[in-house]
Each structure stands twice: as structure tokens, then as C-alpha cells.
Amino acid sequence: MQFKIRDFSVGESGEITGYDSSDSSYRKKLLSMGLTKGTVVTVTKTAPLGDPVELTVRGYKLSLRKAEADILELRRQNNDR
């Protein structure tokens, strides 16, 4: 089952499985930031109104608007909560 960043709560992780095909130019920017297929991302913070969202990716923190992050298609990871 495919999920988007908006489906995740703080502390949840997902593996990137693909990209929404609607915006190929922004997809290239995401790829250059290390958001490639197979990479695990964790939602670490959200702003008080829910946008932007902070992700941990490959050991660094990255803040993206939810609309931009929703280009990512994710598979939910098992979290030890």
C-alpha cells in the first residue's frame, strides 16, 4: 500500500518506493537532496499549523512543504514504539 507524507505522524518512518508523476521537475530536486528509491525517511517534526514538515533522511534533517513532500510515494516501516 502506498502512502504520502501527510499520512505519517511524528516518529513514523517510511521507505520511498516511487514518485508522483505529476511534477517531474521537482522530483529532480528531491533526488538531488538524497530522496531516492529505497531511502527511509522519518517524520521528526511538524510546524504548529502542520506545514512544513521536518524529515530525517540519511542522517540529516530536511524541511519540506507537505505539498512538495507529497510527491514521494512511501511504504510504511515498522516502528518500535
N, CA, C and O of each residue as an XYZ file, in Angstrom:
324
protein
N       0.841     -1.185      0.000
C       0.000      0.000      0.000
C       0.884      1.244      0.000
O       1.853      1.322      0.754
N       0.551      2.206     -0.838
C       1.317      3.439     -0.961
C       0.763      4.509     -0.026
O      -0.451      4.650      0.124
N       1.662      5.253      0.593
C       1.294      6.345      1.481
C       2.005      7.616      1.045
O       2.960      7.582      0.269
N       1.523      8.729      1.558
C       2.135     10.037      1.356
C       2.607     10.549      2.716
O       2.200     10.019      3.750
N       3.453     11.564      2.725
C       3.955     12.132      3.977
C       2.801     12.572      4.873
O       2.894     12.431      6.092
N       1.733     13.092      4.316
C       0.595     13.568      5.124
C      -0.046     12.441      5.933
O      -0.769     12.709      6.893
N       0.209     11.181      5.558
C      -0.353     10.029      6.261
C       0.479      9.614      7.484
O       0.070      8.722      8.227
N       1.629     10.242      7.700
C       2.546      9.874      8.767
C       2.478     10.859      9.929
O       2.279     12.058      9.732
N       2.645     10.344     11.126
C       2.736     11.165     12.339
C       4.204     11.312     12.712
O       5.062     10.604     12.183
N       4.487     12.229     13.620
C       5.847     12.418     14.111
C       6.346     11.096     14.693
O       5.656     10.445     15.478
N       7.549     10.719     14.295
C       8.163      9.481     14.761
C       7.975      8.297     13.833
O       8.645      7.277     13.997
N       7.079      8.407     12.862
C       6.853      7.309     11.927
C       7.836      7.389     10.761
O       8.282      8.467     10.369
N       8.161      6.209     10.218
C       9.118      6.119      9.118
C       8.495      5.426      7.922
O       7.567      4.627      8.053
N       9.025      5.750      6.756
C       8.582      5.105      5.528
C       9.726      5.009      4.543
O      10.652      5.820      4.557
N       9.648      4.006      3.690
C      10.648      3.813      2.638
C      10.104      4.374      1.333
O       8.959      4.106      0.969
N      10.914      5.143      0.637
C      10.498      5.725     -0.639
C      10.406      4.607     -1.674
O      11.373      3.885     -1.914
N       9.226      4.478     -2.283
C       9.020      3.438     -3.296
C       8.820      4.018     -4.688
O       8.891      3.287     -5.675
N       8.573      5.318     -4.781
C       8.362      5.946     -6.083
C       8.013      7.411     -5.926
O       8.142      7.990     -4.847
N       7.568      7.999     -7.029
C       7.281      9.431     -7.071
C       6.006      9.658     -7.860
O       5.720      8.945     -8.821
N       5.249     10.651     -7.447
C       4.070     11.067     -8.196
C       4.554     11.605     -9.537
O       5.489     12.405     -9.583
N       3.945     11.188    -10.593
C       4.418     11.566    -11.927
C       3.986     12.957    -12.372
O       4.331     13.383    -13.474
N       3.245     13.667    -11.544
C       2.704     14.957    -11.968
C       3.730     16.084    -12.021
O       3.506     17.069    -12.725
N       4.848     15.975    -11.303
C       5.805     17.083    -11.247
C       7.234     16.564    -11.374
O       7.932     16.400    -10.373
N       7.662     16.309    -12.598
C       8.984     15.732    -12.809
C      10.121     16.705    -12.496
O      11.206     16.269    -12.113
N       9.900     18.005    -12.649
C      10.968     18.967    -12.359
C      11.272     19.012    -10.862
O      12.437     19.079    -10.469
N      10.243     18.975    -10.033
C      10.510     18.981     -8.589
C      11.047     17.631     -8.139
O      11.805     17.569     -7.171
N      10.677     16.556     -8.809
C      11.207     15.233     -8.480
C      12.725     15.237     -8.588
O      13.398     14.622     -7.760
N      13.274     15.908     -9.578
C      14.726     16.001     -9.741
C      15.362     16.697     -8.544
O      16.447     16.311     -8.110
N      14.706     17.709     -8.012
C      15.224     18.395     -6.823
C      15.225     17.458     -5.625
O      16.181     17.432     -4.850
N      14.148     16.686     -5.474
C      14.085     15.725     -4.365
C      15.192     14.690     -4.492
O      15.821     14.331     -3.497
N      15.435     14.211     -5.700
C      16.510     13.242     -5.926
C      17.858     13.830     -5.537
O      18.682     13.141     -4.937
N      18.091     15.094     -5.873
C      19.369     15.727     -5.547
C      19.547     15.927     -4.041
O      20.670     16.100     -3.568
N      18.442     15.903     -3.284
C      18.508     16.023     -1.822
C      18.658     14.662     -1.150
O      18.633     14.575      0.078
N      18.814     13.606     -1.935
C      19.012     12.283     -1.368
C      17.744     11.480     -1.177
O      17.781     10.410     -0.570
N      16.627     11.970     -1.678
C      15.348     11.273     -1.524
C      15.154     10.313     -2.702
O      14.311     10.536     -3.571
N      15.946      9.251     -2.710
C      15.925      8.269     -3.787
C      15.155      7.025     -3.355
O      14.936      6.801     -2.164
N      14.748      6.220     -4.332
C      14.017      4.984     -4.027
C      14.826      4.117     -3.076
O      16.040      3.974     -3.220
N      14.130      3.540     -2.098
C      14.770      2.677     -1.121
C      15.250      3.400      0.125
O      15.603      2.754      1.112
N      15.271      4.726      0.100
C      15.708      5.511      1.253
C      14.589      5.569      2.283
O      13.420      5.750      1.942
N      14.967      5.411      3.554
C      13.998      5.506      4.645
C      13.994      6.929      5.167
O      15.052      7.499      5.434
N      12.809      7.506      5.313
C      12.644      8.843      5.879
C      11.799      8.730      7.140
O      10.893      7.901      7.227
N      12.112      9.579      8.116
C      11.367      9.617      9.368
C      10.837     11.024      9.580
O      11.583     11.993      9.438
N       9.570     11.148      9.915
C       8.989     12.451     10.232
C       9.438     12.802     11.653
O       9.112     12.090     12.602
N      10.185     13.901     11.796
C      10.707     14.275     13.113
C       9.971     15.447     13.742
O       9.906     15.541     14.968
N       9.417     16.338     12.937
C       8.681     17.495     13.468
C       7.677     17.966     12.431
O       7.830     17.727     11.234
N       6.648     18.641     12.920
C       5.773     19.396     12.038
C       5.588     20.775     12.654
O       5.621     20.927     13.875
N       5.398     21.760     11.819
C       5.162     23.117     12.302
C       3.803     23.165     13.007
O       2.969     22.287     12.789
N       3.569     24.175     13.846
C       2.301     24.251     14.586
C       1.048     24.134     13.716
O       0.050     23.565     14.157
N       1.080     24.647     12.519
C      -0.080     24.535     11.635
C       0.056     23.365     10.668
O      -0.746     23.224      9.744
N       1.075     22.520     10.879
C       1.231     21.312     10.084
C       2.084     21.439      8.833
O       2.308     20.446      8.141
N       2.559     22.621      8.532
C       3.353     22.810      7.326
C       4.419     23.861      7.602
O       4.047     24.956      8.024
N       5.696     23.627      7.404
C       6.317     22.479      6.754
C       6.495     21.297      7.714
O       6.135     21.349      8.890
N       7.061     20.247      7.156
C       7.334     19.031      7.913
C       8.847     18.799      7.868
O       9.487     19.013      6.839
N       9.412     18.355      9.007
C      10.841     18.063      9.055
C      11.041     16.557      8.983
O      10.408     15.799      9.719
N      11.921     16.135      8.093
C      12.221     14.723      7.892
C      13.677     14.457      8.232
O      14.531     15.324      8.044
N      13.959     13.274      8.727
C      15.343     12.825      8.851
C      15.592     11.878      7.694
O      14.884     10.887      7.514
N      16.613     12.204      6.914
C      16.955     11.447      5.708
C      18.466     11.254      5.684
O      19.213     12.232      5.705
N      18.924     10.007      5.641
C      20.355      9.715      5.517
C      21.195     10.451      6.560
O      22.318     10.867      6.273
N      20.655     10.613      7.768
C      21.402     11.232      8.853
C      21.341     12.751      8.911
O      22.011     13.352      9.751
N      20.570     13.383      8.060
C      20.421     14.836      8.157
C      18.943     15.195      8.199
O      18.084     14.386      7.849
N      18.663     16.413      8.631
C      17.284     16.877      8.742
C      16.962     17.755      7.539
O      17.767     18.584      7.114
N      15.763     17.549      7.005
C      15.320     18.245      5.802
C      13.901     18.722      6.027
O      13.034     17.934      6.406
N      13.653     19.999      5.800
C      12.298     20.544      5.925
C      11.719     20.778      4.537
O      12.352     21.380      3.670
N      10.487     20.281      4.349
C       9.780     20.429      3.083
C       8.339     20.821      3.347
O       7.762     20.456      4.371
N       7.762     21.566      2.417
C       6.321     21.800      2.483
C       5.636     20.471      2.223
O       6.138     19.645      1.460
N       4.493     20.266      2.855
C       3.787     18.996      2.678
C       3.419     18.758      1.218
O       3.500     17.627      0.739
N       3.019     19.800      0.510
C       2.645     19.641     -0.897
C       3.837     19.157     -1.724
O       3.669     18.366     -2.653
N       5.038     19.629     -1.389
C       6.242     19.187     -2.095
C       6.601     17.767     -1.693
O       6.957     16.953     -2.545
N       6.512     17.460     -0.409
C       6.854     16.125      0.092
C       5.862     15.069     -0.393
O       6.201     13.887     -0.465
N       4.653     15.483     -0.722
C       3.641     14.517     -1.170
C       3.915     13.967     -2.560
O       3.178     13.101     -3.030
N       4.956     14.448     -3.227
C       5.388     13.838     -4.484
C       5.937     12.438     -4.199
O       5.891     11.556     -5.056
N       6.457     12.248     -2.978
C       7.024     10.957     -2.591
C       5.925      9.932     -2.340
O       4.905     10.237     -1.723
N       6.144      8.716     -2.826
C       5.270      7.589     -2.508
C       6.051      6.702     -1.548
O       7.197      6.343     -1.819
N       5.430      6.349     -0.429
C       6.131      5.651      0.649
C       5.444      4.360      1.040
O       4.239      4.191      0.858
N       6.243      3.451      1.584
C       5.732      2.232      2.207
C       6.047      2.368      3.695
O       7.188      2.630      4.077
N       5.043      2.192      4.512
C       5.183      2.345      5.960
C       6.176      1.324      6.513
O       6.150      0.154      6.129
N       7.048      1.771      7.413
C       8.026      0.921      8.088
C       7.480      0.546      9.462
O       6.684      1.284     10.043
N       7.909     -0.599      9.978
C       7.533     -0.982     11.338
C       8.356     -0.164     12.302
O       9.585     -0.178     12.248
N       7.681      0.552     13.186
C       8.365      1.358     14.189
C       8.253      0.669     15.534
O       7.202      0.130     15.881
N       9.331      0.688     16.283
C       9.316      0.116     17.630
C       8.871      1.191     18.599
O       9.701      1.899     19.169
N       7.587      1.319     18.788
C       7.042      2.349     19.691
C       6.579      1.720     20.959
O       6.088      2.414     21.849
